[in-house]
Amino acid sequence: MLLGAAGAFTFVLSALKIPSVTGSSSHPTGTGLGAVLFKPLVMVFIGSIVLLFQAILLAHGGITTLGTNITSMTIVGPWVGYSVWKLARKLGAGLEVGIFLAFFTADLSTYVVTALQLALAHHVDSVGSAATSPLALYAPTQAPLAVVEAIVTVLYCSFVEVYCCQGTIQPWRCRC
């Protein structure tokens, strides 16, 4: 049930398209939850299914960009978020702080990789100069969005933790 909830959380959050002030659009990723709960490798599988469903059912991204979307959203983001989560917990950060940092960095790293992918595809002089344009377009919307996603996820994890502690789900399955 918890794996399904993580997949649904990713599907719903990443399906929300928020218009950017720069004319583009952004969306939360939601992949950090599955990475923290079940490890990043599981999130690669679940996130790939989510992205495939979105491409087919919602026309988000499309089939032709599925590989790049999987790379940025289900590989890089979850691994970065999970690494930050483990580091924060090892350094003694509280549960909420660790979750916040994990989800914030998972979201931002996804968009940094996306900007680099766009730069590789559309570079004129150098990849570095080509990456500044997508980064500048994403930053005004994605940075606050990453903060909001991290806060929402902290609240969601607090709900899941309370739900687990009430005995509805076996407590040993709760890792958030």
C-alpha positions, 0 to 999 in steps of 0.5 A: 500500500505504501508503494502505491501511495508513493507512486500515486503521490509522484503521479499527482504532483508531477501531473500538476503543470504550473505556468512559469513567469518566464513563459515556460511551465514547471511541476513538482516531481514527487519522486523523493518520497519513493526514494526515501521510503523504498530506495532510489532503485525502486523509484526508477521503476515506479517513476518510469511507469508514472512517466509512461502513463503521463506521456500516454494518458495526459500527453505530458512530455511524450514518448520521444522524451521519455528517456530524458525524463526518466534520467532527470526525474527518476534517476538523478532526482531520487538518488540525489534526494536519497543521498541528502536524506542519508547524510542529513540523518547521519549528521543528526538532523531531525526527521522533518529537516531530513525530509525537507532537504531530501525533497528540495534537493531531489526537485532542484537536481531534476531541473538542473539535469533537465537544463543540462539536457536541453543545453546538450541538445541545443548548444551553439557555442558551449554547453555551459553557456547554453545551460544558463538560459534553461537554468534562468528560465526554471529558477524563478518558478522551480526554486519556490516550487521545490520549497513548497513540494518539500513542505507538502512532503513533510506534511504527507510523511507526518500523516503516513507516520501517524497512520503507521503508528495507529497500527493500520499498516505494519509499523516495520514497513514505515521508514519515513 
